[in-house]
Amino acid sequence: MLDDKTIKILYDIVIKEIHQVPYLIEKFSLSRRQFAYIIEKINAEFANDDEEKLKIENDVISTPLGFLDARRKYFKSYLHQDSMIITGQNRQDLLLFLLCQGKDYNPLDDAMEIIESSRSTTLSELNILKDRLSRRSIFIRYNRDRGYYIVGDEQEIRYLVIEKILHHVHSANGVDIISFFFKKRSTEDHGEIERFIQQLLEKYDLQIFGDRLRELTVGFSILLPRLLKFENFLLDDRVIDQSSSSYKFTRELCSSYGIYQYNNINYVYYWVKGLSSTSDLSNKESKVIVPLLTSFLRSFEAVSGVRVSTDSPLYMTLYHHFQSSYYRVMFKFPIVNPLLEMIQDDYFGLYNIVALSTNLSSGTYFKQISKDELAFLTIHLLVSFTELQKNSSVYRRCLIICPHGVGTSAFIQKELSKLFKGIDFYLPGQLEEDDLSKIDFIVSTVLDETIEKYDKPYIVVDPYMIYKRSKDLEKNIGQLIQPKSWDGINIEDILSIVRSHVSLNQFLDIQQSLIKYQIQSDEMNKEMEELPLLSQLITPNLVTLQIQASDWESAVYQTALPLITYGKVTESYVNEMIQTVKDLGPYVVITKSVALPHARPEAGAKELAISVGVLQSPVNFGNRENDPVKYVFGLSALDSHTHLEAMSELVELLEEDKFYHLLDSAGTAEEIVDYIKEYEQRRVL
C-alpha cells in the first residue's frame, strides 16, 4: 500500500503531468535517493512489466502511455465509489468533522468506522488531532456518557471546521474527503441541503458560485448539529439589514432546519454575506463598506499614484470584494487563497503596494485583514490593470474550469492568455451553450465529473504554478492541440520523417517547437516589455538636496521643479499636485517623514519620472501620525500600471533605515541613484 506522499507524487505525475524531477524533489522536500525509491515503489505497485514502468532519464520522468491511461482511471474511479485513499491528514480531518458535529454520543467504534481503521490506528490519530487542536485552545474530551467530544471557543471551533472544508474544496489531490464523509455519516441528507440552498438562492436572487457555494452547503451540513445546540457567543447586529434578500434567505434556511436562536441566525447571515455580494450601493451596509473602500483607495492612490474613480468598473469590482471581505474579516470566517504564494512571489510589487495601502487605511477591518485577503485584492487590481491582448487569428479555444472564485478564475485566464497568444481562453459563463461544443480542450484546476461531461481533452494544473511551469504547460497543451496541417504542409508527415533521424528527446523538442510556432504569431512571440525600475525613473538631475522650504507647498514645488525643467511634466501638473493636497488633505504623507505628491496624468504628465527632494528642515503637511515631513518624492505617472514596479521598490526602500541615512548624508545626487541601483541588484539576487 502506498503512503500519503507517494500517492501525492503519483497524482502530480499522472494527472498534472509534472515530469521534471528537480521540481518534484523540491516540492516534496526529498533527496534524489528518496525520490528514486518512491518511483521504485510506484512501479512495484502498478507496473506489470518493464514497458509499463516509470523511468528517470536526464531529470525527466518517462511515462509510458499505458501506465498513464491506467493510473488516470485509477484516480478518476474514486469519483464514483464509496471508498477512497485516506491519508493521515485526511483521517484527522474526518475525525474533526465527526466530533464537531456535536452529537450526544461519539463512541470509539464510530471513529474507527469513519476512518476505516483499526482501534490502535484510530487512537493514534485521535492523539495527533488532540495535540493539533490544543494549540488553538480546542480540546478533545472523553467520558462514558458522551464518548469523545470537543470543547473550546465556539466561534473558533466553527472557524476551524470551515477552514478545513476550504482546504479540501481547494485541494486537487484526487480524493474527495468531503463526499466520503457524507457517505459515511451525516446528521442530515447533504444532497437535500445542497438542493434546498440552491433553490433559495434562486428564490432570493443571490449569487454564490463555485467553491463558495460548496463551502456553504458542506459547512452548513456539518455544522448543523452545532447550530441547533450551541449559542455561547455574541455577534454585533448593527450592520444587519433585515429587509435584505440575504437576511430573508438566511431566515428561511434556518427556520427550515429548526435554527431559531438569534445569534446562530446572525452567524449564518454573516456567513452568507461573506460569500455573496450585491450591486446595490444604497442599502444599509453600503454605509459601512463605502467608507472602507474610500479609505483604501485614498491610501492606494497615495502610495501608487493611481486614482480609481467611483464610476469605473474597477470601483464596483473592489466594492464587491470589500462587501464580502468585510464580513469574513470582522466576524471571523476563514478564507483560503490558493494563489497566495504565487502572488507574493511573482507580483510582489503590487502586493507590497496593496499591503502598505491597507496599513495606511483607517478602521479595525484593515488591522485584521489576512494575507489571503490581500492577495485576492491584488488579483482584482492586477486583472483590472492588465489589458488582455488577443491575436486576431486564434487557432484554438480552451475552456477553463476553476471553482475557486471569480477573481481566481479571471487571474488564471489572464495568465494563460499571456502565455499562449494563439489560444482563446474562456470561462464557462463567457460562452453560450452552443459554443461549448466548439471548445478544443480544457484546462482545469480540479479533477471531477465536470470534466467528463464535456468529453474533451484536458489537463489538470495547479493554479499557483501556471507561471512557474510555463514550459511544462506548453508541452502538455501542445500535445493536446497538435495540428494536422499547417499552411498546406502536413505536420504529421514531417514529424514521421524526423522521428527516424533523431532521438526521442530530440523528437519531442522538435515537435514542441513546431506546435509553439503554429499557435503563436511572430508579433506575439516577442518578450513582454519589462516595467521600468526605480533607477530608470529617478535620475541625478531629478534629485534636489538640502531644500529650504518654509511650508509644505514650497517643499512640493521645489521637489517637483526638476520635473518641469527637464520636460517630464508641465507647470500645471505641479499646481495640480498642490491643489490635490488642499482638496483631499495630507493623504500624500504615506509614512513617517515621507510625502509622495502626484496628480492625474491628464493634468500635464509628459514622461514617467520621479523626483526626490530632501528638506533641510522638516515641514508639517497636517498629518498627525506622520508629520513632520523631510523627504518628498514627486511622481509623474502616465497610466495606472507602468510605474507600479518602481513604486514597489520605493515602498521597500522606505522600510530601510540605511536609505534614510543615505538621504541625510549624501553629498551628491549620484550617491542616491547609485544606492538605488545597488539595491536593485541585491533585490534580484
Number of C-alpha atoms within 10 A of each C-alpha: 8 14 13 14 12 18 19 17 22 20 19 20 21 20 24 23 20 21 18 17 19 14 13 16 16 11 10 13 11 14 12 13 8 12 19 15 13 20 19 15 16 18 18 12 11 14 17 11 9 9 13 16 20 20 18 15 10 10 12 13 17 15 18 13 11 12 18 17 12 13 18 14 10 12 20 17 14 17 18 10 10 12 15 16 15 19 18 14 13 18 22 22 22 22 21 23 23 22 19 21 22 22 16 11 15 20 15 16 13 17 24 18 14 21 23 15 16 13 14 10 15 22 15 13 21 20 14 14 19 18 14 14 18 12 9 13 12 19 18 18 12 13 11 9 10 13 17 22 21 19 14 14 14 16 17 15 22 21 17 20 21 23 18 21 23 22 15 18 22 18 17 22 18 23 22 20 21 19 13 20 19 18 15 16 15 16 13 14 12 19 12 12 17 17 12 14 19 17 12 16 17 11 11 14 13 18 14 20 16 13 19 21 21 17 22 20 20 23 20 21 22 28 19 21 20 19 25 16 13 13 15 10 11 12 13 11 12 8 13 16 15 13 10 14 16 23 21 16 21 24 18 15 19 21 12 11 14 12 21 14 16 12 19 22 20 19 24 22 23 27 22 23 23 26 24 20 19 17 11 10 13 8 13 16 16 16 12 14 20 15 13 22 19 16 19 23 23 21 27 24 22 22 28 28 28 23 17 17 11 11 8 9 12 17 17 16 17 16 23 17 22 24 25 20 25 20 20 22 21 17 17 18 21 20 22 18 20 19 20 19 16 17 22 17 10 13 17 19 22 23 25 20 25 24 21 21 23 22 17 22 21 15 14 11 18 20 13 11 18 15 17 18 20 19 26 25 20 25 23 19 20 18 19 17 14 11 9 14 11 16 18 9 13 14 16 16 18 23 24 21 20 22 19 23 17 14 18 21 19 19 19 25 22 18 17 21 19 17 18 21 23 24 21 19 23 20 16 12 7 11 12 9 10 7 9 16 11 12 18 17 21 23 21 22 23 25 24 17 11 11 18 12 8 15 11 15 17 22 19 19 21 16 20 19 13 17 16 11 15 15 12 16 22 17 18 17 22 19 15 16 16 17 17 11 13 11 7 7 10 12 17 14 11 12 15 11 10 15 15 10 10 12 11 11 11 13 17 16 13 16 21 19 14 17 21 19 12 18 23 20 16 9 9 17 15 9 7 8 6 8 13 15 20 22 21 15 20 22 18 17 14 24 22 20 19 15 18 15 19 12 13 22 18 15 24 24 21 22 28 32 20 21 30 19 13 12 12 24 25 17 19 14 24 28 18 17 25 19 14 18 20 12 8 10 13 22 24 25 29 25 21 15 20 20 28 25 29 31 26 19 20 11 17 21 26 18 16 20 24 28 25 28 26 24 22 14 15 21 21 17 23 16 18 10 11 17 19 20 23 25 26 25 23 27 28 29 27 19 17 18 19 16 24 23 21 21 24 24 21 18 19 16 15 16 11 10 9 12 17 17 10 13 21 16 12 15 12 13 18 14 15 22 19 14 15 21 16 12 17 15 10 9 10 6 6
